[in-house]
Every structure is written in structure tokens, then in C-alpha cells.
């Protein structure tokens, strides 16, 4: 079989905040019109009016994705500033209350609100999705089964949602706690072939439960719209460089698994129950407490796991030209993820005498600055 191109596309969801107060703010119609005029279909509203979503084009390399995503971030930041607003790329706002938010008046979102009720109204969360182009349907299903093992590792590195409604939740990714209340979420089931996927989607669409596969919100799924495998586990990253590192890990790991198959090898597929335990550890601890290596039957520090992972990906880093982005995973594992940085900013503000409310505003200011870093 010819080697796939492993093209990538990145989607990010942002929250809009008042530049002065840090409070969530609804996107004015004029902002969305201006963004659409400049970015076309690469920008869209999201479920809540305080959210905005962007998506790159089809990118051959992470370097190409860097240029596209930097342009998207710069444009959204510039246009938001014209309205006294700023975007932040964090999966939960540090202090705002979901009950104060309004959902976007579009048919798709009206249907979601009607179908899911209180579960949908709590969805004050943002994520990041990475598509990898895999034209062959059987390959998509085969790699999905193997790639599931790495989803907790990606979550640990990406976690950016420690605060919820002004409280430190004790979790690095509180976003998943909210998202997992939705139906058809979590780790994907083990599918034996493409017909399993189409059969499952068909069963629910024929019954009128869902209209298409886009309403299946697993952490990893075949895309409904594109010939891609879509990784959906990650919290959105405050800094562009972290987004690119996560995307490089997704792209290179897909190639590594495909490469194993060319030598009649494959990654061991563990029971979903066991992978789910690592998912919880990543959600709770991020990079601090280690993940379970089931082959060794040991809890291994995340920096050690990342080092082993990068060794596996060395040929793929060279082939895809993403070695520098992959290497930054070492820094995240060693020095902390976005949740760790937010907690450090919060603690420093409190130690300097800030009130609890002002300390949370300092965290939001940190996220505003992180969004523009490197642009």
C-alpha cells in the first residue's frame, strides 16, 4: 500500500473575554461578520455566544499548520480587540458561571439545547481537534484501535482546565468532567472494520436519534466530513507552540503505527477499561503523577514515557519534518502543562496579597498574554 500523506488539520475553540475585567463576553455580530469576511469558512460561532471556533486548511506539514493557525489566532485577536475583547485558549474559564451564558441561535445549537437540556447548558468548555488524512477506510479503523492507547498521554500534556466557576477543581482537565455528561463520548469502542462504524452510525440515524456521525463525540473518531481520523481528547492549548507540539505528536504517531503495519507489526491493543484508567489519571494529575505502563505493570513518570515515545517517533519526525515541535513535549512533561502554569500564576498572585477574585483575574490576564505569545 502506498504511504498516506498524513496531512493534518487543526480546529481550536476559544473563549472571548473583556480585556479589562477578564469576564466572559458574547461575540458581537459585527465581530463575527468581520471575522467571516477575512477568514471565510475557517471561522465560525460555537454553541455558546462567548465562543468562537477556527480551523486550519489541509496542511501537509506542521510548519504549514503553524503559518495558518498563527494567521487565524492573529486575526481573531486583532478583531476582538476592536471590540474591547480578547480570545483565550483554555478549556474552562477560571471564574465565570455557565448559568450566565447564552447559546448561539442557530438550528444546530437549538437542537442540541432541546435534546440535551441541562447537560448542554453546562458546556462552557473548549477543545482542540486534530485531523490526520487517511484516505483508506480500513486503515482509519485499524489505526483508531491502536492509537487509542496514546489518548491519555495527549490529555496529560494538553490539560488546561484546572478552574471551574472560581474554584480549583483539583483536576488538570475539568473539561472532560463536563463533556463526559454528554452521550456518545469517551474512548471509542473497538471496531473490527469500516462496516462496524457505518453500521453503528446507520442504526442511530435510521432511528432518528442522530442525523449523522458528527453527533458521535468520542475522543477519537472517523470524521463525518473528511477522510480523516479525528483526535478530540485534547484540551485547547493557551500557547500556539503547545498546539503544534500536540498536533505533531498526533501526526507522527499515526505514521509510526502505519509504519509498524508495513513490517507486519502493530501496537498492542489494551482493554478500554485499562486505557480509561490512564485517561482518568491524565485528567486528574496531568503530567505530575505518571501513567500506567501495562506492559511493565508499573506507573511510569510522564517525562520517561514521553522520552520513550519520542524515540519511537524518530523516523517519523525525520520524514514529516516535525522534530522541533515533537521535542517540546519534553519541556511540557518536565516543567508542567497549561493547568500547572495557571495554578502557579494563581498561587503567586495570592502570595503577593491579591484577593481570591483578583488572583483569578490574574490567571485570565495570563491566558490573554499566552494566546498572543509567538504570533
N, C-alpha and C positions, 0 to 999 in steps of 0.2 A: 504494500500500500504506500502511495506517495505521502510524504510528510505534510501534515497540515501546516498552514501558515501561522497558526496560533495568534491571530490578530486579537487585539483587545479593545474593549470599550469600557469606559468608567462612568458610572452615574453617582452623583452626590446630592444629598438633600441638606439644605441649610435652614437655619432659623434666622429671622430678621429681628433685630433689637434696636431700641432707641439708643443713639450714640451717646447721649448724655446720661441717661438713667440705667441703661442696660436691660430695661424691661422689654418683654416681647412686644412686637408691634405688627399690625396687619400690613400686608403689602398693598400700597395704593394701586388703583387701576392704572394710573399714569406710569408707575414704575414697571408694572408687568407689560404694558404696551411698549414702553421704550426698550425693555429687555428683549421682547419678541422682535422688534424692528432690527435690533443689532444682531441677535443670536439665532433668530428663526426658531426652528423646532428643537434647538439644543437647550432651550429653557422652557419651563412650564410651571404652573402653580402646583401645589401639593394639597393633601387632604385638608390641612388647616391653613387659614389665611395668613398665618405668620410664617409659613414655609415657602420655599422655592426650590425647585429641582433643576439640575443641569446634567447634561450628558455629552461626552465627547463623541466625535465621529469614530469610524472604524480606523484603528491605529495599528500600524504594522509593528511598532516598537514602543517601548516605554518612553523613549525620548520624544517620539511623536505625540504620545499622550500627554507628556509634560507640557509641550507647547500649547496644545489645545486646552487642557484643563487650566493652565495659568491664564490663558486668554479669558476663559469663562469666569474664573474667580475675579480677575481684574475688572471685568465688565460689570459683574453683579455688584462688586464693592463700590465701583465708581457711581453707578446709577443709584444704588441705595443711599450713598452719601448725599446725593442731590435732594433727598427727602428727609435728611436728618437721621438716616438709619444705617445699620451696618449688619452684614451677614456674619454668623458664626457657624463653624462646622464642628458641632458637638452633638452627641446623640440625645442628650437631655439638657434643657436649660437649667442652670444652677438653682434658680429660685422660683420661677413662675409656676402658676397653678393652671392645670389643664382645664379646670372649670371656667376659667375666664376667657377661653379661646373660642373662636368661631370657625366652622368648617366652610370650605370653599363651595359656592353654589354652582356646582356642575352636576350633570346627571350621574356620572360615575360615583361621585362623592355623596350625593343624596342617597343613592342606592346602598352604599356602604353604611351610612349612618342609619338607614332604615333597617338593614339586615342585622347589623352588629350592635346597635344601640349603645349602651354604656361602655362596652368594650371599645368601640370605635372612638367614642368621645375622649377616652384617655390616651389616644395615640399621639401624644405630644413628644414624638421621638423622630430621629433622623438616622438614616443608614447610608451605606455605601455599597454599590453593587459592581462587580467586575465580570464582564462577559469575555469569554475566550472562544474564538471562532473554531468550530469543529464541524465541517460540512457533513461528515458521515454520521448518520443517526446511531448506528450501533456503537461507534466509538464514543459518542456522547454518553450513552448509558454505561458503557464499560468503565470509562474514566470517572463518572459520577460515583460509582460504587467504591472505587479506590480512593478518590480524592476526599471523600467524607472524613477519613481519618485525620486530615490536616485542618479541618474546620475549627476545632478548639484552639489550635496553635495560632491561627489567624485572629480569632477573637481575643486571645490574650494580648496580642501585640496591638490590636486596634482599639481596645476598650477606652471609651471617652465619656462615660456617663455615670460618674460616682454620686452625683447630687440629684435629688428629686424633691421639688417643692420646698427648697431651702434646707433640706436635711442631707447629711452624709449617710447614704444607704448602707455603707459597708460593702457594697458590691462595686466592682470596676465597670460593669456593664449593666446598669439598671434597665437600659433599653430593652433587653431581652425579656426581663420580667414583665414588662408591659406588652411587648409584641407576642409573647407566648400565650397570652389570653385569647389571641385570635385563633380561628380554626385553620387547619391545614398549614401549620407552622412546625418548626423544629427540624431535626435532622431528617433527611429524606429516607424513605424505606428502600430496601434492597430490591431493585428491579432486575429481572433477568434479561430483558430485551426491550427494544423500542415499542413493541406491541403492548407491553405492560404499562408503559407511560400513556400511550394513546387510549388504551382500554380504560385506565383509571379516569383520565380526563373525560372520555366519552361517557362513562357511566354517570358522572355528575352533571355533565352538560345536558344529556338526554332527560334527566330528571328535573332540569331547570334549577338545580342548586347553584351552579355557577354558569357563566356564559362562555368561559374559555379557560385555558391553562394559566392565564395571568392571575387568576384568583387562588392559585396554589402557591403559598408563600413559604415553601421550605427554605432552609438555609442554603440549599444548593438545588438547582432545578434546570431542566432544559428550558430555554427561553421560549415563550409563546410566539414572539415576533421574529426572532432571528435564529440562524443556525449556530447557536452558541450554547455553551454551558455557563450558567449564571451563578456566581458565588455571591450570596446575600447575607452571610454571617456577620460581616464586619460592622462595627460602629463607624460612623463617619469620622475622619481624622481632622483635627484642627489645623494641622500644617500640611501644605502641599507635598512636602518631601515624604511624609509618612504615608500619604495616599499612594504615592508612586512606589514606595517600598512594598506595600501590601499588594498592589497590582502586579509588581514584578514577581513576588512570591507565587501568586496565583498562576500567572502565565508560565513561569519556569517549571512549576510543579506539574502542571498539565503536560508539558513537554517531557519531563522526566518520566512520568507514568507511561506516556505513549512510547517513549524510547525503550522502557523495560519490556513492553509488549513485543517490540521488534526482535527481542532476544528470547522470546518465549518465557518471559518472567512477568510477574505482576506483584503489586503491593498486597500484603495480606489484608483481608477484609475482616474486621472485627465486628462482633455483635453490636447493634445500635445501642444497647444498654450500656456497654462498656465505653463507647465513644461519648455517649451522653454524660457519663461521669466526668470525663475531661472537659466537656462543654461547660458543665457546672463549675468546675474548678477555675476555668478561664473566666467565666462570668463573675465569679466571686473574688478571685485573687489576682486576675490579670497575669503579670509576669513574676509575681513575688513568691509564690509557694510551690511552683513546679507542676508538671503534668505527669500522668501515669504512662510509663513505657510498658506496654503489656507484654512485649517480647521479653524484656528483662524482669518483669514483675517488680518494678521499682518506681517510686516517684522521683523524677529527674528534674533538676533545675532548668528553667526555661532557657537561660543562656547556653547550657550544654546541648539542649535539644536543637536550638537554632544553629549552633555550630555544626552539628551533625547534618542538619537539613541543608545548610549551605554547601557542605561537602558533596552531598548527593546531587546538588544542582549545579555544580561547577561546569560540567559540559554544556548545560542548557544556558547558563549565564553567558558563556562564550558565544554560543550560537545565536542567542537573542539580543546580545549587546546590553544586558541589564545588570552587569556585575556590580557597579557602584550603588545602584538602588538596592540590590539584594544585601550588600554589605551593611547597609544602615540598619538592618534588622538586628544586628549585634548590639548596636547602640540602644535601641528600644528595649531589648531584653535585659541589658546590663544596667541601664540608667532609669528605666521606667517608661510606662506608656502615658498617654494623654491624661488618663484618670489620675495617675501618680502626680503629674505636673500640676493638675488643678488642685489636688489636695495640698501640695506643697505651697502653692500661692495662697490658698486659704489659710493655712496654718501660719504662714509668715505674716499675713495681714492681721490675724488675731493677736499674734505675739507683739506686733507693733502698736497694739491698742485699739484696733478697729472694732466696731460693733459687729455682731453677727451679720446684720444686714449689709453693712459696708464691706465686710470681708467677702460676702457672696458677690457684691458688685465688682470687687477687685478681680474675682475669678472671671466674671463676664468680660471685663476690660482685657484681661489676659487672653481670652479667646478671640476677641476682636483683633488684637495685635497678631495673634498666631495665624489668623486667616490670611492676612496680607504678607506674612513672612515669606521671603524668597520670590515674591512676584515682581 
